[in-house]
Amino acid sequence: MVLLNFGYNFVRKKILLAGLQKQFVHDAVKCYKETGGPADRHLSGRLITVTTHVHVQNIRSSVQRNPERSIRKIVKEYRISVGSSWNIVKGNLGLQSFKIARPYFLDHKMQPEGLEKACRMSRLIVGAR
């Protein structure tokens, strides 16, 4: 921004030699005049209210303590919406939730079918290796 003190023609020649577009330089000069330095302008738009760094850290620590923690429990504990909790868990933390398959009781009638199914699955797993 030191070039502003020299004059328009000098600055224009330097811009052409550097291969920069005039609009880029114009925007940079305008930003410099508004902020008084090379800092960015304050951006307009909707502010982040729920998916803040504090919430992300709190949910990360609670999931690390108990990886089987459900989204519904997170929603109740931190009093945030389901959509915001999904955004934090999937977007910010990069985790993927799934339903845990619980074992079930097999009576005498169901045991042969369950054994056959387990054998088929083990053959598939061994064959995939």
N, C-alpha and C positions, 0 to 999 in steps of 0.2 A: 504494500500500500504506500510505499515511499514514492512510487511513480506519480502519485497524484500531485505532488509538489512541482513537477517539471513542466507540465503543459500537455494539451490534448494531442498535438502531432507527435511528440516524442513517445507518448504512451501508445498511440495508435501503431506506430512503427514497431515498437517492442512486442505488441500483441500479434502483429502479422508475422514477425520473425519467430515468435514462440509457437505459432500454429494454433493459437487459442481462438475460440469463437468469440465474437464481440458480445453476444448475449451473456455468455458465461462471465466475462469480465465485468459487464454492466451489473449483473446480479451480485457479484462479489463486492464491487464498490458500494452498491446500495446497502448491502448487509453491513459493510464496514461502517458506513455513515450512521446507520440506525443503531448499531450495538456499540460503536466506539472501539471495536477490536475484531479479532477474527472469530469470535464466538458465534454460535448459531442463534437464530432468532427463536423466540418462544413459539412453539407449534400450537396451532389451534386444533381443536378436536375434542372428542370425548375423553375424559380422564379415566384412568384405571382406578377403580374403587375396591374391587373384590379380589382380583387376581394379583395382589401386590406381592412384593418380595417377602414380606413377613408371613402372609398366608402360605405361600409356596414353601417356605422353610419349615413352618409348623406342620404342614401336611407331609412333607418329605420325612421329617423326623418321626411322625406317628406311623407312617408306612414302614419305615426302617425298623421300628420297634416291633410291629406286627404286620407282616406282609399280607396276611389274610383279612385285613381290615376292609370292610365293605364301604362302598360309596355312601350308602345311607347313613352309616355311623359317622362318617366324615362330615356329612351335611348337618347332622344333628349337633355334633360337637362344636363345629366352627360357625354354625348358623349362616351358612351360605347356600345358594341355590344348587340344584343338581347339575345344571348346565355349567356353572362356574367351577364346581368340583371336578367335572369331567374335563374341562379345559385345563385345569391345573394338573390333574393326574396324567392325562394323555399328552397334552401339548407341552407343558413346562417340564414335567418329570420324565416324559417319554415312556410311561408304563402302560401296560395293557391289562385290563381287568378281565376276569373270567370267573365262571361259576365253578366251584370246587366240586368234583364228583365224589360223593360219599359212598362207601360200600353199603350194600344192602343185604339183608338176611335172605338166604336161599333155603326154602323148605325142601322136603324130599322129592317133590314133583319137579322142582325147578333146577335141582343140582346137576342132572345130566346135561341139560341145555347150557347151563352156565359153564360147565367144564368144557364142553365142546367149543363154546364161544372163546374161552380163554386160550384153548389150544390153537384155534384159528388165528387169534391175535398174536400169539407168540411166534407162530410160523411166519406171519407177515413181518414182524419186527426182525426176526432172524434173517429172512429173505432180503430185507432192505439194507442190511449191513453190507 
